């Protein structure tokens, strides 16, 4: 709702029983993977975008706004991949470079700031 995008595509969090094989970090839905947003809005209809080989297909502005919204609502760390556009090496907002994350954004460290109002 924060960004009003409708072309998200989830690569996976965990299975219904809380397991996450083959991933060991997605247990109980805490962490998960999302496809990078494509500039043409076809994120859901396409295979995962590889930002190491096709970085200009990334909708960098929308992806960074989405990352900002996720951060605001409790996701405190993302693993993504450095990519190069016009000779400039870039990294998405709130993310750290991690190998094998050239085709998806990994959400990690969910820690919302919750206030209980009575």
Secondary structure, DSSP 8 states (H G I E B T S, - for coil): --S------EEES--TTS--TT-SS-GGGSSEEE---BTTS-GGGS----TTT-GGGB-HHHHHHHHHHHHHTTEEEEEE--EEETTEEE--TTEEE-TT-SS-EEEEEE--------
